[in-house]
Amino acid sequence: MIAYLDESEDEDARETQRLVAEAGRACELFRGDLADPENCRELVRRTVKAFGRIDVLVNNAAHQMSFQSLEEIPADE
């Protein structure tokens, strides 16, 4: 299950889902703000319904930056 914030991330989420499927694995998408506790509960419900359980949980609420090379990454990144 991949959770993401909003429609601006739909394309990235679908691409990740495609890559996971290419690897022969199942992948569901969940769009919602995880700062809302009810969205968190719904995410858990959907995950357990789709996969039967949760084996690993990674909470990565980060800001993604893209750079052409390592040398372009500022020290504060």
N, C-alpha and C positions, 0 to 999 in steps of 0.2 A: 504494500500500500504506500503510495506516495501522496503526502499532503502538501498543499501549496496554497498561497494566500488568495490570489484573485486571477481574473481572466487575462491579465497581462502576462501570466506565467503558463497559460494553457499550452502554447506551442512547445515550450521546453518540457513540460510535463508529458505531453504526448510523445515527444521524441525519446524521452527516457523510458516511457512505457514500451515503445517500439523496440528499443535496444534490449530491454529485459525480456520481451517476448522472443526476440531473435536468439537469445541465450537459452530459450526453452523453459522459461519460468513465467509464472502468472504475475500480473501487476495490475492493481486497481488504482484509480486516481481519486483524490478527495480534495475538492476546492473549498477552503474555508479559513477563517481567521482563528488560529489556535490560541489567541489571547482570550477568546470567548470559551469559558468552561463547557458550555453545552456543545460547541463544535468539537471539543476534545472528546467528550463522551460519545458523540455520534461517530467520530472517527474510530474509536475503540469498538463500538457496536458493529460497524461495517467491516472492520478488519476481522473480527472474530467470526462474523457471518460468512465472509468470503474465504477465510483460511483456517478457521477452526480454533486458532489461538494466536498469541503474539509471542514470537521467539526472541526478537531483537527490537529495541526501540531506540532510534537515534533522533534526538531533538536538535536540529541544526537551524536555528533562526539566525541567519547571517546575511550580510550584504555581499553580493557577488560582483566582483570586478574582473574585467578581462584585459589582458595585456599581451602584446605581441612577443615579448621576451622577458626573461627574469630580470634583466637589467632595468626595465621600465617600472618595476614595482617599487613604489616608495617605501621607505622604512616603516612608516606608520600603518601600512597595509599588512 
